[in-house]
Structure formats: C-alpha cells, structure tokens
Amino acid sequence: MKIAGITAFVTGANGDIGQYYIEALRDLGAARIYAAARKTSALQDIVAGDRDRIIPIALDITDESSVKAAVKECQEVSLLVNNAGIGLRQGFISPQDLSAARGEMEVNYFGTLNMCRAFAPILKNNGGGAIVNMISILGRVNFPFNASYGASKAAAFLMTQGIRAELAAQNTLVVGVLPGTVDTPGSHDFPPPKVSPQAVAREALQGVIDGVEDVYPGEQAKEMEAQLRSEPKALEKAMGAMLSK
C-alpha cells in the first residue's frame, strides 16, 4: 500500500509514539492526517507543524459514541493507526484489586477493537486500505513487572489475527506492531537495548508499504521473536526470573 496521497487516522496522537507516526506519515506524503486524542488541546503543537494536513480530533476509544462521532467526520480514511494504549506496571496477584488490569484491557483490547469495528466499513468503501495495531512483544511473552499490560496486549495480538482473517475478503491489510522496550519517558527505569519511537513508527509504516503483517521494530524485539520460535520456554523463564532480581 502506498502512503503518499492517502488519508490516515492516528489514535493516541499526542503520545510518546503517536507524534512520530504523524511525523512519519507527513514525510511519506500522506495527504491528510487525522490526529486523535482525548483532548484536542493536547494536539496543539502537533497540529502547528502542518495545519493544512493535520486535523485534530477529540476521541475516547473506550467510548463507542465518541468513536462513532469520529467515524462520521472521517469517511475518506484508508489507513487506521491504533496507537492509543496504557501500561500501569502491575502484576496479577500483587495488586490490591483488578482496576489496573481492567483499565488496560478496556483501552488496549476493547478500545482497539472499537476502532477496528468502526473503521472496517470505511476502509472497505475506500478500496480496502490498512489497519496498524500497536501491540508489544509482551503480548507474546509475559513480563511480571508489567504483567496485566502484557495480557491485554496478548488479547490485542490474537484480535489482530482474527480481524486480519475477517477483513481479508475486503482487501484490508492488518499489521501488528510488536516492539520491545521503546525509548520513551515511561521506560526510563528499564535497561537497554531500547528502540527509538521514531524507528517504531517508520518500521510500522514500512510494513504497510511492503505488506508485512507482523512487524518487530528494534533489535530487542527481533531477538525475542527469534527466541519465541526456538526456545519459548527458556525466554519465559528468563523474563520471570527478573522479578526476583
């Protein structure tokens, strides 16, 4: 799929990775980019970079009425980038309640599903297009420091596979993006190697251009994906052992 000349829609556009999706889409020649966030005030600096092409949209992906309102405004979209997400660094047993786990699932799984369901008919009407779902390598192997986040991303990973199958007949490419640790303020306490958010956005969009269904940006994600194919149990044990260090 070509990026030049298309209309794209990016959720979580004000986030640590979202702003770089906007930048990469501009560099690749997207004709219009809808930048979505809960509050459009958070998008002022991003929109200022190119007011002719970047359109701010207020959106809560967990609110179906908000999603429907966004869809109504954006009928020409042919690329949906589901970047919005949260990670609350909680385990499964140690938290006092399930609020973090429920919140992560609500945004990372159900919110992303809301967007895919809402935009699938739009993409079909525009020739098929593509969906990019930001997942995480932690959706394939759990990291106990961020356990319930990983579970929500695992749900998103399987959802991406299922949506890919359902939308194949309408010629919609569905890309899952599974980076390792991304070099953002939120990962300050995590050890290297880290992949830059710019590289994540660029590799993801290159996946769209090349028709690659699963993208693993950065050295860490690529190495872990290889371990998952060759020594999955060893990787699981290594990730679990970090809890006791």
C-alpha positions in Angstrom: 0.0 0.0 0.0 1.3 3.5 -0.9 1.2 6.1 1.9 1.6 9.1 -0.4 -1.7 10.8 -1.1 -3.8 8.8 1.4 -5.8 9.9 4.4 -4.7 8.4 7.7 -6.2 8.4 11.2 -3.9 8.0 14.3 -5.2 7.4 17.8 -3.1 8.5 20.8 -1.5 11.0 18.5 -0.2 13.1 21.4 1.6 10.1 23.0 5.3 9.2 23.0 5.0 7.2 19.8 1.9 8.8 18.3 3.6 12.1 17.5 6.2 10.2 15.5 3.5 8.4 13.5 2.2 11.8 12.5 5.8 12.9 11.5 6.4 9.7 9.5 3.1 10.0 7.7 3.9 13.6 6.8 7.4 12.6 5.5 5.8 9.8 3.4 3.4 12.2 1.7 0.1 11.4 3.4 -2.4 14.0 2.0 -4.4 14.3 5.3 -3.8 13.0 8.8 -6.4 12.9 11.5 -4.6 13.2 14.8 -6.8 11.9 17.7 -6.6 12.3 21.4 -8.9 12.6 24.4 -8.4 16.4 24.4 -7.6 18.4 21.3 -5.7 20.9 23.4 -3.0 18.2 23.8 -2.6 18.3 20.0 -1.8 22.0 19.5 2.0 21.5 19.0 1.4 18.6 16.6 -1.1 20.4 14.5 1.0 23.5 14.4 3.6 21.5 12.3 1.2 21.4 9.3 -2.2 22.9 9.8 -3.2 22.1 6.2 -2.7 18.4 6.6 -3.0 17.6 10.3 -6.6 17.7 11.6 -7.2 17.4 15.4 -10.0 15.0 16.5 -11.3 14.5 20.1 -11.6 10.8 20.7 -12.0 8.4 23.6 -11.5 4.9 22.1 -13.3 3.3 25.0 -16.5 5.3 24.4 -18.5 4.0 21.4 -20.4 7.3 20.9 -17.1 9.1 20.7 -15.8 6.6 18.2 -19.0 6.9 16.1 -18.6 10.7 16.1 -15.1 10.4 14.8 -16.0 8.0 12.1 -18.8 10.3 10.9 -16.2 13.1 10.3 -13.6 10.9 8.7 -15.2 9.0 5.8 -12.1 9.2 3.5 -9.7 7.3 5.7 -7.8 4.4 4.2 -5.2 3.9 6.9 -6.1 3.5 10.6 -3.2 3.5 13.1 -4.4 2.2 16.5 -1.7 3.6 18.7 -3.6 4.6 21.9 -2.8 2.4 24.9 -1.9 2.4 28.6 0.5 0.4 30.7 0.2 0.5 34.5 3.1 -1.8 35.6 1.1 -4.2 37.7 1.3 -7.9 38.4 -1.5 -10.3 38.5 -1.5 -11.3 42.2 0.2 -8.4 44.0 -2.2 -5.6 43.3 -5.0 -5.0 45.8 -7.7 -5.1 43.2 -8.2 -5.6 39.4 -8.6 -1.9 38.5 -5.3 -1.7 36.6 -5.9 -5.0 34.7 -9.5 -3.9 33.8 -8.3 -0.5 32.7 -5.5 -1.9 30.5 -7.9 -4.4 28.9 -10.5 -1.7 28.3 -8.1 0.5 26.4 -5.6 -1.9 24.8 -8.1 -4.5 23.8 -11.7 -3.3 23.8 -10.7 0.3 22.7 -8.7 -1.0 19.8 -11.5 -3.4 18.9 -13.9 -0.5 18.9 -11.8 1.3 16.4 -11.3 -1.7 14.1 -15.1 -2.4 14.0 -16.0 1.2 13.4 -13.5 1.8 10.6 -13.7 -1.5 8.8 -16.7 -0.4 6.6 -14.9 2.9 5.8 -11.8 1.1 4.7 -13.9 -1.3 2.6 -15.6 1.6 0.9 -12.2 3.2 0.1 -10.7 0.1 -1.5 -9.6 -1.9 1.5 -6.8 0.1 3.0 -4.9 -0.9 6.1 -5.1 -1.1 9.9 -2.0 -0.8 12.1 -2.4 -2.2 15.6 0.3 -1.2 18.1 0.8 -4.3 20.3 4.1 -5.2 22.1 6.5 -8.1 22.3 5.0 -8.5 25.8 1.8 -9.7 24.1 3.8 -12.9 23.2 5.8 -13.4 26.4 4.8 -12.1 29.8 7.0 -9.7 31.8 6.0 -9.9 35.5 6.8 -6.2 36.2 4.1 -5.3 33.7 2.0 -8.5 33.7 -1.5 -7.4 33.2 -0.4 -5.0 30.4 1.1 -8.0 28.6 -2.2 -9.9 29.0 -4.1 -7.0 27.4 -1.5 -6.9 24.5 -1.8 -10.7 24.1 -5.6 -10.2 23.7 -4.8 -7.5 21.1 -2.4 -9.8 19.3 -5.0 -12.5 18.9 -7.6 -9.9 18.0 -5.3 -8.6 15.3 -5.0 -12.1 13.8 -8.8 -12.6 13.9 -9.5 -9.2 12.3 -6.9 -9.9 9.6 -8.8 -13.1 8.7 -12.2 -11.4 8.8 -11.1 -8.4 6.6 -9.1 -10.4 4.1 -12.0 -10.6 1.7 -12.3 -6.8 1.6 -8.6 -6.5 0.8 -7.7 -4.8 4.1 -4.1 -5.3 5.3 -3.9 -5.7 9.1 -0.5 -5.1 10.6 0.5 -6.0 14.1 3.5 -4.0 15.5 5.3 -5.6 18.4 8.3 -3.6 19.6 10.4 -4.3 22.7 11.3 -1.5 25.1 10.7 1.8 23.4 12.9 4.7 24.4 10.3 7.0 26.0 10.0 8.7 29.4 7.8 5.8 30.6 10.6 3.3 30.0 13.3 5.3 31.9 13.7 2.6 34.5 14.1 -0.3 32.0 17.6 -1.4 30.8 18.7 -1.2 27.2 18.5 -2.1 24.4 15.7 0.3 23.5 14.3 1.2 20.2 13.5 4.9 19.4 9.8 5.8 18.9 10.8 7.3 15.5 12.1 3.9 14.4 8.9 2.2 15.6 6.7 4.4 13.5 9.0 4.2 10.5 9.2 0.4 10.6 5.5 0.0 11.2 4.6 2.2 8.2 7.3 0.4 6.1 5.4 -2.8 7.0 2.2 -1.2 5.5 4.1 -0.3 2.3 5.7 -3.7 2.0 2.6 -5.7 3.0 4.2 -7.2 6.1 1.7 -8.5 8.6 3.8 -8.7 11.8 6.5 -6.0 12.4 9.1 -6.3 15.2 10.8 -2.9 15.5 14.2 -2.8 17.0 17.0 -5.2 18.0 15.4 -6.4 21.2 12.0 -7.3 19.6 13.7 -9.2 16.7 15.9 -11.2 19.1 12.9 -12.1 21.4 10.8 -13.1 18.4 13.6 -15.4 17.3 13.7 -16.9 20.8 10.0 -17.4 20.8 10.4 -19.6 17.7 13.5 -21.5 19.0 13.3 -21.5 22.8 10.0 -20.1 24.0 10.1 -21.8 27.5 13.7 -20.5 28.1 12.5 -17.0 27.3 9.5 -17.3 29.6 11.8 -18.4 32.5 14.3 -15.6 31.8 11.5 -13.0 31.9 10.0 -14.5 35.1 13.4 -14.6 36.8 13.7 -10.8 36.5 11.1 -10.5 39.2 13.4 -11.8 41.9 16.4 -9.5 40.9 
